[in-house]
Amino acid sequence: MINFVVVEDNANHRKSTKEIILNYMMKNKIEFDILFFETYTPTLDKLIENHDTNYIYILDFELPNTTAIDIARKIRKFDWRSPIIVFTVNGGMAMETFKQRLQVLDFVSKQFQAEKNLHELFDICLEQLRLEQSFKYRIGKIDYSIDLDKILYVYKDTVERKSVIVTDVQEYKVPLNLVRIKELLPEYFVFTHKACIVNSNRAQAYVWNENKVIFDNGKEAPFLSKTHKKELSGFEVR
């Protein structure tokens, strides 16, 4: 899943950017969504702070209440993974200092070959996101991708007979069994229960007397079996 986040106050430019994205993504078998903002809002702020899928930001340089540079600073406070593209009216505004400090992929002119330039940058974005660590799976003809760092645990839903991936902000139902999912995950994802796989990098404590796992964000998972105590002995026990 890729979310294109477009921050643009001009309605015509929002429309043209949407068409450019749709024309490009029609050639790919990747689920995507396009989120539009006219300026910096509390909703955008919350989105930046709480993300667990792949994001590509396309920011207008000049906005009513801020600039693309200020938004990029906010993004990089929480996320050094997502590509950032800045749209300008003047193609000469390629600010190398900001490109380096904030890892802005590029500054693109709205008036000169915008579609061609964006499509070339999207190629780089997709390749960059593929190289990053993520859990990838396919349902039908759609490819999904979830940032591994955002996954807390995966458990078996015995009612729907699916596995459920729990992240910081939401849950994903996957038609794969836990054994198959474990094969697709790095070694630091471990079984804590026959019905649960935990991201040990996010586990803060294993509370054996209450049979639960506590994560670094305060969330808990009621899946802890003493049969796994030996292999998990390197972690804090309460």
Salt bridges, closest charged atoms under 4 A:
GLU8 OE2 - HIS13 ND1 3.96
GLU8 OE1 - LYS110 NZ 2.79
GLU38 OE2 - ARG14 NH2 3.76
ASP45 OD1 - LYS74 NZ 3.09
GLU49 OE2 - LYS74 NZ 2.97
ASP60 OD1 - LYS110 NZ 2.90
ASP70 OD1 - ARG73 NH1 2.94
ASP79 OD2 - HIS51 NE2 3.50
GLU96 OE2 - LYS99 NZ 3.89
ASP106 OD1 - LYS99 NZ 3.49
GLU115 OE2 - HIS119 NE2 3.76
GLU120 OE2 - LYS116 NZ 2.76
GLU127 OE1 - ARG130 NH1 3.64
ASP143 OD1 - ARG138 NE 2.68
GLU160 OE2 - LYS173 NZ 2.54
ASP168 OD1 - ARG202 NH2 2.76
GLU183 OE1 - ARG180 NH1 2.97
GLU210 OE1 - LYS212 NZ 2.91
ASP216 OD2 - ARG202 NE 2.76
GLU220 OE1 - LYS212 NZ 3.24
GLU231 OE2 - HIS228 ND1 3.23
GLU236 OE2 - ARG238 NE 3.81
